[in-house]
Amino acid sequence: MLKTKLRRYFITGIVVLLPVFITFYILSISIRFADNLLGRYINPYMKHIFGVSFFGLGLLSIVILIFAVGILATNVFVKRFVPFIERWFLRLPMVYRIYPSVKQLVKFFFSEDKMAFRKVVILEYPKKNVYTLGFLTNEFSTRQPDGTMIETVCVYISSAPNPITGFFVIVPKKDITMLDISIEEAFKIIISGGVLMQNSILMDKLVVKDDCRSG
């Protein structure tokens, strides 16, 4: 009995502390990496002038640089030159293969357009009785061979545990079910592989959908 309790206490301690340690470890590595990008060039001058180097100066310089570029990029006069700079940049070897995709990905995740992911949906995919969580990204009408119009939607399906990768499908709107959960909640479910999913959130929707079909 004592052995079982000690084992449970130890495992509970790991469950509580390990995420904290991993989070701080990743943050530490990220901060040191970002600080080293410019810090290794700036700190020698600071040490020569003031006799001491400052940790975090490189990171602070990156933050200032990002703000400066953002201010310049929103300037009407400067915005006219951005396409010319990009065209020159795309002429560099291999850049034209990488830059456009990276730019689209960054704009997608950092865009202020909240309609990128409109709603969280669930659909029966890739086969019957197998359900997939997805994000509604677009809606339009398609004309059938007989001339009738049907409502069609684009659904982006993220991969687990890395939601950045995935694929999209085009399906009739009647084949999807809207879920009353936020985009953030859906990402948590996907990243955790379903561990953080509350059964009532999805199962109620599936039951309603199956009842409608049987009726």
C-alpha positions as CSV (number, residue, x, y, z in Angstrom):
1,M,0.0,0.0,0.0
2,L,2.8,2.4,0.9
3,K,4.7,1.5,-2.2
4,T,1.6,2.3,-4.3
5,K,1.0,5.6,-2.6
6,L,4.7,6.6,-3.1
7,R,4.5,5.7,-6.7
8,R,1.3,7.7,-7.2
9,Y,2.9,10.7,-5.4
10,F,6.0,10.5,-7.6
11,I,4.0,10.2,-10.8
12,T,1.8,13.1,-9.8
13,G,4.9,15.2,-9.1
14,I,6.3,14.4,-12.5
15,V,3.0,15.4,-14.2
16,V,2.9,18.7,-12.4
17,L,6.6,19.7,-12.6
18,L,7.7,18.3,-16.0
19,P,5.5,20.6,-18.1
20,V,6.8,23.6,-16.1
21,F,10.5,22.5,-16.6
22,I,10.0,21.8,-20.3
23,T,8.3,25.1,-20.8
24,F,11.0,27.1,-19.1
25,Y,13.7,25.0,-20.9
26,I,12.2,25.8,-24.3
27,L,11.8,29.5,-23.4
28,S,15.4,29.6,-22.2
29,I,16.7,28.1,-25.4
30,S,14.5,30.4,-27.6
31,I,15.5,33.5,-25.7
32,R,19.2,32.6,-25.8
33,F,19.0,31.8,-29.5
34,A,17.2,35.1,-30.3
35,D,19.6,37.1,-28.1
36,N,22.6,35.5,-29.8
37,L,21.5,36.5,-33.3
38,L,22.4,40.2,-32.8
39,G,23.9,40.1,-29.3
40,R,27.1,38.5,-30.5
41,Y,27.7,41.5,-32.8
42,I,26.4,44.3,-30.4
43,N,27.8,43.1,-27.1
44,P,31.5,43.4,-28.1
45,Y,31.0,47.1,-28.8
46,M,29.0,47.5,-25.5
47,K,31.8,45.8,-23.6
48,H,34.4,48.0,-25.3
49,I,32.5,51.2,-24.5
50,F,30.9,50.4,-21.1
51,G,33.2,47.6,-20.0
52,V,30.3,45.2,-19.6
53,S,28.0,43.2,-21.8
54,F,24.3,43.0,-21.3
55,F,22.3,39.8,-21.5
56,G,19.1,40.3,-23.5
57,L,20.5,43.2,-25.5
58,G,20.3,41.1,-28.7
59,L,16.7,40.1,-28.0
60,L,15.8,43.8,-27.3
61,S,17.5,44.8,-30.5
62,I,15.4,42.2,-32.5
63,V,12.2,43.5,-30.9
64,I,13.1,47.1,-31.8
65,L,14.0,46.0,-35.3
66,I,10.7,44.2,-35.7
67,F,8.8,47.4,-34.6
68,A,10.9,49.6,-36.9
69,V,10.3,47.3,-39.9
70,G,6.6,47.2,-39.1
71,I,6.4,51.0,-38.9
72,L,8.2,51.4,-42.2
73,A,6.2,48.6,-43.9
74,T,2.9,50.4,-43.1
75,N,4.2,53.7,-44.5
76,V,2.5,54.4,-47.8
77,F,5.7,55.6,-49.5
78,V,7.8,52.6,-48.3
79,K,5.0,50.1,-49.2
80,R,5.6,51.0,-52.9
81,F,9.1,49.7,-52.8
82,V,8.3,46.4,-51.0
83,P,7.3,44.6,-54.2
84,F,10.5,45.7,-55.9
85,I,12.6,44.4,-53.0
86,E,10.7,41.1,-53.0
87,R,11.3,40.7,-56.7
88,W,15.0,41.2,-56.2
89,F,15.0,38.9,-53.3
90,L,13.2,36.1,-55.3
91,R,16.0,36.2,-57.8
92,L,18.4,34.7,-55.3
93,P,19.2,31.0,-55.8
94,M,16.7,28.7,-54.0
95,V,14.9,31.6,-52.3
96,Y,12.1,31.6,-54.9
97,R,11.3,28.0,-53.8
98,I,11.1,28.8,-50.1
99,Y,10.2,32.4,-49.5
100,P,6.6,32.5,-51.1
101,S,5.5,29.5,-49.1
102,V,7.0,30.8,-45.8
103,K,5.4,34.2,-46.5
104,Q,2.0,32.8,-47.0
105,L,2.2,30.6,-43.9
106,V,3.3,33.5,-41.7
107,K,0.6,35.8,-43.1
108,F,-2.0,33.1,-42.6
109,F,-1.2,32.6,-38.9
110,F,-0.4,36.3,-38.0
111,S,-3.0,38.0,-40.2
112,E,-5.5,40.3,-38.5
113,D,-8.2,38.8,-40.8
114,K,-10.2,36.7,-38.3
115,M,-12.0,35.0,-41.2
116,A,-9.1,32.8,-42.0
117,F,-10.5,30.1,-39.8
118,R,-14.2,30.9,-39.6
119,K,-15.6,28.1,-37.6
120,V,-14.6,24.7,-36.1
121,V,-16.4,21.9,-37.8
122,I,-16.6,18.1,-37.7
123,L,-17.1,16.0,-40.8
124,E,-17.3,12.3,-41.6
125,Y,-13.9,11.8,-43.3
126,P,-12.1,9.9,-44.7
127,K,-14.7,7.1,-44.5
128,K,-18.1,6.4,-42.9
129,N,-18.3,6.5,-39.1
130,V,-14.8,8.1,-38.9
131,Y,-15.1,11.8,-37.9
132,T,-12.5,14.5,-38.4
133,L,-12.1,17.9,-36.7
134,G,-11.5,20.7,-39.2
135,F,-11.6,24.5,-39.7
136,L,-14.1,26.1,-42.1
137,T,-12.0,28.5,-44.4
138,N,-14.3,29.3,-47.3
139,E,-17.9,29.0,-48.6
140,F,-19.2,29.1,-52.2
141,S,-21.8,27.7,-54.5
142,T,-21.1,25.1,-57.2
143,R,-23.2,24.2,-60.2
144,Q,-24.1,20.6,-60.7
145,P,-24.3,18.9,-64.1
146,D,-28.1,19.1,-63.9
147,G,-27.9,22.9,-63.4
148,T,-28.7,23.0,-59.7
149,M,-26.6,24.9,-57.2
150,I,-25.3,23.4,-54.0
151,E,-23.6,25.1,-51.1
152,T,-19.9,23.9,-50.8
153,V,-17.3,24.6,-48.2
154,C,-13.5,24.4,-47.9
155,V,-12.3,22.7,-44.7
156,Y,-8.7,22.7,-43.5
157,I,-7.8,19.6,-41.6
158,S,-4.7,20.0,-39.3
159,S,-2.4,17.1,-38.5
160,A,-1.7,16.0,-35.0
161,P,0.4,16.8,-33.0
162,N,1.7,19.5,-35.4
163,P,-1.3,21.6,-36.5
164,I,0.8,23.7,-38.9
165,T,0.8,20.9,-41.3
166,G,-2.3,19.4,-42.8
167,F,-4.5,19.4,-45.9
168,F,-7.9,20.7,-47.0
169,V,-11.0,19.2,-48.5
170,I,-13.9,20.6,-50.5
171,V,-17.2,19.1,-49.4
172,P,-21.0,19.9,-49.6
173,K,-22.0,22.1,-46.7
174,K,-24.6,19.6,-45.6
175,D,-21.9,17.1,-44.8
176,I,-20.3,19.2,-42.0
177,T,-21.5,20.1,-38.5
178,M,-20.6,23.4,-36.9
179,L,-19.1,23.1,-33.4
180,D,-19.6,25.6,-30.6
181,I,-16.0,25.8,-29.6
182,S,-13.3,28.3,-30.2
183,I,-10.3,28.0,-32.6
184,E,-8.0,27.8,-29.7
185,E,-9.9,25.0,-28.1
186,A,-9.8,23.0,-31.3
187,F,-6.1,23.4,-31.6
188,K,-5.6,22.2,-28.0
189,I,-7.7,19.1,-28.9
190,I,-5.6,18.4,-32.0
191,I,-2.2,19.0,-30.4
192,S,-3.1,16.8,-27.5
193,G,-4.3,14.0,-29.8
194,G,-7.8,14.2,-28.2
195,V,-6.6,14.0,-24.6
196,L,-8.0,17.5,-23.8
197,M,-11.3,16.8,-25.6
198,Q,-14.4,17.1,-23.5
199,N,-16.7,14.2,-24.6
200,S,-19.9,16.3,-24.4
201,I,-18.6,18.8,-26.8
202,L,-18.4,16.5,-29.8
203,M,-20.5,13.5,-28.9
204,D,-23.7,15.6,-28.6
205,K,-23.1,16.9,-32.1
206,L,-22.5,13.4,-33.5
207,V,-25.7,12.0,-31.9
208,V,-27.8,14.9,-33.3
209,K,-26.3,14.3,-36.7
210,D,-26.9,10.6,-36.7
211,D,-30.5,11.1,-35.5
212,C,-31.1,13.4,-38.4
213,R,-29.8,10.8,-40.8
214,S,-31.9,8.0,-39.4
215,G,-34.9,10.2,-39.5
